[in-house]
Amino acid sequence: MKRRDFVKTCGTGLGLAMILENAASVYAAPANERLNMALIGCGDRSGMLTDDFLRREPNDVRFLYAVDPQQDRAERGAKRISRDGVNAQAIQDARRVFDDPEIHAVVLVTPDQWHALHTIQACQAGKDVYVEKPLSRTPFEGEQMIRAARKYKRVVQVGTQSRSAAYCESARQYIADGKLGDVDFCRVYNMLDRSGPASIEKGKTPPETLNWDIWTGPSVLHDYSPTYLFGWKWFWEYGTGQLGLSAVHQLDIARWILGLKTPKMVFSTGHQDRYTTGRNIPDTQATILDFGKTIVNVDQSLTKPYMLEVDWEVRNGDMFPYWTQNATHIEVYGTKGLMMIARLGAGWQVFVRTKNRQPVVKAQEYGRYTNVAHVNNFIDCIRSRNEPAGTVENGHLSTMLVHYANISYRLGSVKLEIDQATGKILNCPEAAPLWRPQFRKEYDIPEIG
């Protein structure tokens, strides 16, 4: 399938599954009119993402709110997303967005601890949702997000952008057609150069513009620290580690192209490479996911400056990365060949036995960066009421691979046995508090019936 044809197909929803029979029956899902949206979370990622929304033609999409617990950051976000003579309002509390009947959809770019509650609140209020990955901070949250999306018939697009990539679909088809042979092993790489905080800065007063209670949300309410505010990705209280921050993209691709759902066994171990005081996320983490026929190994290390992510020339050009030192690639080992594929528009190649010590490429396809296609797919599905490319169910299944790995690691590298039909852990009752932790009463994650 050609890339342009795949993107066109994605524009009406993969599989053409319908969420609503009649889009006009729900005010929050207009068939043709301009879409009114709200941005929730105004950090660095929000700017790049909203730029992709605003690339659409004038009067198609507009943002009416920029929401962030830091008022000054909300104001900067509002200034950036205002267009067509409409100035977005800068506010701190997202409940105003959910109460506003003029809002059709929300874009969630918050820390992980807010993904679930805001998605559920938006669905309950009749809003469609674009939520950044990882879908959830805990397994229970993901389960309730699925229930909310289905109960309230909402379009929920997860920010796993490779789901809108034509080259990933063609890789999946290549494997499904048996051209790679039987696949019994896959390796996922998350080898980056990132450093977290060495200690937790204490005794500081929150800025006057920050509502620390709202920022914390459902998570544990610690005394304010700028370390938490700016380095939340390095604490279990707020995030899912570097597996959830980055590797979930590669895991989603691997699970998709191999047709995998839930593993039967997970084991994960790791450690921190740098001396730290207080933060609890590992730098190095090695995970085995046993799906039965296929084993997936996930290798992560965050002290590797020579491992490089896909650059913009590769993302938007007809070329491939240097696979050996690509930081976020996937190796799929079949009986007929080895497929190399990566996120960020890197494309894929299949290698067979070398000739004269030189690589032999059996098949290949160039890629393209897919953020804009993923955003456009979300907008198209709001209007058509078709399923989006990155469904909440697939987002949950891929994020669960992160959750299983982190639960194993946090419980002392326990070998988890999992029911592949239900996804539940069978042999480790100690996992229950990590599956469904205690949320703060005023920000509790509801159980959707």
C-alpha positions in Angstrom: 0.0 0.0 0.0 1.3 3.4 -0.9 1.8 5.9 1.9 -0.7 8.4 0.5 -3.3 5.7 0.2 -2.7 4.5 3.7 -3.0 8.0 5.1 -6.2 8.5 3.2 -7.6 5.3 4.7 -6.5 6.4 8.2 -8.5 9.6 7.6 -11.7 7.6 7.8 -10.5 5.4 10.6 -8.7 2.1 10.5 -11.2 -0.7 9.9 -13.9 1.9 9.5 -15.4 0.9 12.9 -18.1 3.4 13.9 -18.2 5.0 17.4 -21.6 6.8 16.7 -24.1 5.9 14.1 -25.0 9.6 13.7 -22.4 12.3 14.4 -25.1 15.0 14.5 -26.8 13.3 17.4 -24.0 14.5 19.8 -23.2 18.2 19.9 -19.6 17.6 20.7 -19.1 15.7 17.4 -20.1 18.1 14.6 -20.0 16.8 11.1 -18.8 19.9 9.3 -18.5 23.0 11.5 -15.3 24.4 12.9 -14.0 22.5 15.9 -13.5 24.3 19.2 -10.7 22.7 21.3 -8.9 23.2 24.5 -5.2 22.5 25.3 -4.6 21.0 28.8 -1.0 21.0 29.7 1.3 23.8 28.3 4.8 22.3 28.6 7.4 21.9 25.8 5.6 19.0 24.0 2.4 21.0 23.8 3.9 23.6 21.5 5.0 21.1 18.9 1.7 19.2 19.0 -0.6 22.2 18.8 1.5 23.5 15.9 0.4 20.4 14.0 -3.3 21.1 14.8 -2.9 24.7 13.7 -1.3 23.7 10.3 -4.8 22.9 9.2 -6.6 25.4 7.1 -8.0 28.6 8.8 -11.4 28.3 10.5 -11.1 24.5 10.7 -9.8 24.2 14.2 -9.4 26.8 16.9 -8.3 26.6 20.6 -10.5 28.5 23.1 -8.5 27.5 26.3 -5.0 26.9 27.4 -5.0 25.1 30.8 -2.0 24.7 33.1 -1.6 24.8 36.9 1.1 27.3 36.3 -0.8 30.5 35.3 2.2 32.1 33.5 2.8 28.9 31.5 -1.0 28.8 30.6 -0.7 32.4 29.4 2.3 31.6 27.2 0.4 28.6 25.8 -2.7 30.7 25.2 -0.6 33.3 23.2 0.9 30.5 21.1 -2.4 28.9 20.1 -4.6 31.9 19.6 -5.6 32.4 15.9 -8.4 33.6 13.6 -9.1 36.6 15.8 -9.9 34.4 18.8 -7.8 34.7 21.9 -7.6 31.5 23.9 -8.3 31.9 27.7 -5.4 31.0 30.0 -6.8 29.1 33.1 -5.5 26.8 35.8 -8.5 24.5 36.3 -9.6 22.2 33.5 -13.1 21.8 35.0 -14.1 25.0 33.2 -13.3 23.3 29.9 -15.4 20.3 30.7 -18.3 22.6 31.7 -18.2 24.6 28.5 -20.7 23.3 25.9 -18.8 25.1 23.1 -15.8 22.8 23.4 -15.8 19.8 21.1 -12.4 18.1 22.0 -9.4 18.4 24.3 -5.7 17.8 23.7 -4.0 16.4 26.9 -0.3 17.1 27.2 0.0 16.8 31.0 2.3 14.7 33.2 1.2 11.1 33.3 -0.7 11.3 36.6 -3.4 13.4 34.9 -4.0 11.4 31.7 -6.7 9.1 33.1 -8.8 11.5 35.2 -8.9 14.2 32.5 -9.7 11.7 29.8 -12.5 10.3 31.8 -13.9 13.7 32.7 -13.7 14.8 29.1 -15.6 11.7 27.9 -18.3 12.2 30.6 -18.7 15.8 29.4 -19.1 14.7 25.8 -15.7 15.8 24.6 -13.4 13.8 22.3 -9.8 13.4 23.4 -6.3 13.4 22.0 -4.2 12.1 24.9 -0.4 11.9 24.8 1.4 8.6 25.5 1.7 6.7 27.7 -2.0 6.2 28.0 -2.0 5.8 31.8 0.1 5.8 34.9 -1.4 2.5 36.3 -3.3 -0.5 34.8 -6.5 0.4 36.6 -6.5 3.9 35.0 -6.2 2.4 31.5 -9.1 0.0 32.2 -11.3 2.9 33.2 -10.3 5.1 30.2 -11.4 2.3 27.9 -14.8 2.0 29.7 -15.3 5.8 29.6 -14.5 6.0 25.9 -17.0 3.3 25.1 -19.7 4.2 27.5 -19.8 7.8 26.4 -19.1 7.0 22.7 -16.1 9.3 22.5 -13.2 9.4 20.0 -10.0 8.9 22.0 -6.8 9.1 20.0 -3.6 8.0 21.8 -0.4 9.9 20.9 1.4 6.8 19.5 1.9 8.5 16.2 3.4 5.5 14.4 -0.2 4.1 14.2 -0.7 6.6 11.3 2.5 5.6 9.5 2.1 3.9 6.2 5.5 2.2 6.5 4.5 0.5 9.7 1.4 -0.9 8.1 3.4 -2.2 5.1 5.8 -3.8 7.6 2.9 -5.5 9.3 1.6 -6.8 6.0 5.0 -8.0 5.0 5.2 -10.1 8.1 1.6 -11.2 7.9 2.2 -12.5 4.4 4.9 -14.8 5.7 7.7 -13.1 3.8 9.8 -12.9 7.0 9.1 -16.5 7.9 8.2 -17.5 11.4 9.0 -14.9 14.0 10.1 -16.1 17.4 12.2 -13.3 18.6 12.1 -9.5 18.6 14.4 -6.9 20.3 13.3 -3.4 21.2 15.9 -0.7 21.8 15.5 2.4 24.0 19.1 3.5 24.2 19.3 7.2 24.9 21.4 10.0 26.4 19.2 11.4 29.2 20.0 12.3 32.8 17.6 12.8 35.6 18.0 14.8 38.8 20.7 13.7 41.2 18.7 14.7 44.3 15.4 16.3 45.4 15.6 20.0 46.1 13.7 20.7 49.3 12.6 23.6 51.4 11.4 25.7 48.4 8.2 27.8 48.2 5.9 27.2 45.2 5.8 30.1 42.7 2.8 32.4 43.2 1.6 31.5 39.7 1.5 27.7 40.5 -1.4 25.8 42.0 0.6 22.9 43.4 -2.5 21.0 44.6 -3.9 20.9 41.0 -0.5 20.0 39.5 -0.2 17.0 41.9 -3.8 15.9 41.1 -4.5 12.2 41.8 -0.9 11.4 42.8 0.8 11.6 46.2 0.9 15.2 47.6 4.5 15.9 48.5 5.8 19.1 49.7 6.6 21.3 46.7 9.9 20.8 45.0 11.1 22.2 41.7 12.7 18.8 41.2 9.2 17.2 41.0 7.8 20.1 38.9 10.5 19.9 36.2 11.7 16.4 36.7 8.5 14.5 37.3 9.4 11.9 34.6 12.0 10.4 37.1 9.5 9.6 39.9 7.0 6.7 40.0 4.5 9.1 41.7 4.0 11.0 38.5 5.3 8.9 35.6 6.0 5.5 34.2 9.8 5.8 33.7 11.6 6.0 30.5 9.8 2.9 29.2 6.6 4.9 29.3 8.1 8.1 28.2 9.8 6.7 25.1 9.9 2.9 24.7 6.2 2.6 24.5 6.4 4.0 21.0 8.7 1.1 19.9 6.6 -1.4 21.9 3.5 -0.3 20.2 5.1 -0.7 16.8 6.4 -4.2 17.7 3.1 -5.4 19.1 1.2 -4.1 16.1 3.4 -5.4 13.3 3.7 -8.8 15.0 0.0 -9.1 15.9 0.7 -9.5 19.6 -1.6 -8.6 22.5 -0.8 -9.8 26.0 2.3 -11.7 27.2 2.1 -14.7 29.4 5.3 -13.9 31.4 7.2 -10.7 32.1 10.5 -10.3 33.9 12.4 -7.0 34.4 15.5 -5.9 36.2 17.6 -2.7 36.2 19.4 -0.1 38.2 20.4 3.5 38.3 23.7 4.3 36.6 24.3 7.6 38.3 24.5 8.3 42.0 21.2 9.7 43.1 19.3 10.6 46.2 15.5 10.4 46.1 14.5 9.6 42.5 13.4 6.1 41.9 13.2 5.6 38.1 16.0 3.3 36.7 18.4 4.4 34.0 19.2 0.8 32.8 16.3 -1.7 32.5 16.2 -5.0 30.8 12.8 -6.7 30.2 11.7 -10.1 28.8 8.1 -10.3 27.4 7.1 -13.9 26.6 4.1 -14.0 24.4 4.3 -17.8 23.9 5.4 -18.2 20.2 7.4 -14.9 20.3 9.7 -13.5 22.9 10.3 -9.7 23.0 13.3 -8.3 24.7 13.4 -4.6 25.7 16.8 -3.1 26.2 17.1 0.3 27.8 20.0 2.4 28.9 20.2 6.2 29.3 23.9 6.9 29.3 24.7 6.4 25.7 25.5 9.7 23.8 26.6 7.7 20.7 23.1 6.3 20.2 21.1 8.7 18.1 17.4 9.2 17.4 16.2 9.6 13.9 17.1 13.1 12.6 14.9 15.3 10.4 16.6 14.4 7.1 15.7 10.8 7.6 12.2 11.6 9.0 11.3 13.5 5.8 13.6 12.0 3.2 14.3 8.8 1.2 17.0 7.4 3.4 17.4 5.0 6.4 19.2 5.5 9.7 22.4 3.7 10.6 20.6 0.9 12.3 23.3 -0.2 14.7 23.4 3.2 16.4 19.8 4.1 16.1 18.5 4.7 19.6 14.9 3.6 19.2 14.8 0.8 16.7 13.3 -2.7 16.6 14.8 -5.9 15.3 12.4 -8.6 14.2 14.0 -12.0 13.7 12.2 -14.3 11.3 13.4 -17.6 9.8 13.7 -15.9 6.4 15.2 -12.6 7.3 15.9 -9.8 9.8 13.7 -6.7 9.7 14.9 -3.4 11.1 12.3 -0.8 11.7 12.2 2.4 13.8 9.8 5.2 14.9 9.9 8.8 13.8 9.6 8.0 10.0 12.7 5.8 9.8 11.2 3.2 7.5 12.2 -0.5 7.4 14.6 -2.9 5.7 14.8 -6.6 5.6 18.3 -8.2 5.6 19.1 -11.8 4.5 22.4 -13.7 4.4 25.4 -11.5 3.5 27.2 -11.8 0.2 31.0 -11.2 0.1 30.7 -9.9 3.7 28.3 -7.1 2.5 24.7 -6.6 3.6 22.0 -7.9 1.3 18.7 -6.0 1.5 15.7 -8.2 0.5 13.0 -5.6 0.8 12.6 -2.1 2.2 10.3 1.0 2.4 11.1 4.5 3.3 9.1 6.3 6.0 7.9 9.7 6.8 7.3 11.6 10.0 3.7 11.0 11.1 2.7 13.6 13.7 0.6 15.6 11.2 -1.1 12.5 9.8 -2.0 11.4 13.3 -3.5 14.8 14.2 -5.4 14.9 10.9 -6.7 11.4 11.6 -8.0 12.5 15.0 -9.8 15.5 13.4 -11.3 13.4 10.6 -12.6 10.9 13.1 -14.2 13.5 15.3 -16.3 14.4 12.2 -16.8 10.9 10.8 -17.2 9.2 14.2 -14.9 6.4 13.0 -12.3 4.7 15.2 -9.0 6.6 15.2 -5.7 5.1 14.2 -4.4 5.0 17.8 -7.4 3.5 19.7 -7.7 3.6 23.4 -7.7 -0.2 23.5 -4.4 -0.5 21.6 -2.9 2.3 23.7 -3.8 0.3 26.8 -2.4 -3.0 25.5 0.9 -1.3 24.6 1.1 0.7 27.9 0.4 -2.5 29.8 3.7 -3.9 28.6 5.3 -0.9 30.3 3.3 -1.5 33.5 4.1 -5.2 33.6 7.8 -4.4 33.3 7.8 -1.7 35.9 5.7 -3.8 38.4 8.2 -6.6 38.0 11.2 -4.3 38.5 9.6 -2.4 41.5 8.8 -5.7 43.3 12.4 -6.8 43.1 12.5 -8.3 39.7 9.7 -10.7 40.2 8.7 -13.1 37.4 5.1 -12.2 36.6 2.7 -14.9 35.3 -0.2 -13.3 33.4 -3.5 -14.5 32.2 -3.4 -13.7 28.4 -7.2 -13.6 28.2 -7.8 -11.1 31.0 -4.4 -9.4 31.3 -4.4 -10.0 35.1 -1.3 -11.0 37.1 -1.8 -14.5 38.4 1.0 -15.1 40.8 1.8 -11.9 42.7 -0.8 -10.4 45.1 1.9 -7.8 46.1 1.2 -6.2 42.7 -2.3 -5.0 43.7 -1.2 -1.6 45.2 0.7 -0.9 42.0 -2.2 -2.0 39.8 -4.7 0.2 41.6 -3.0 2.6 44.1 -4.7 4.9 46.5 -5.6 8.1 44.7 -6.2 11.4 46.5 -9.9 11.6 47.5 -10.6 14.9 45.8 -9.0 13.6 42.6 -10.0 9.9 42.7 -10.1 7.9 39.5 -13.7 6.7 39.2 -14.6 3.1 38.4 -16.8 3.3 35.3 -19.7 1.0 35.3 
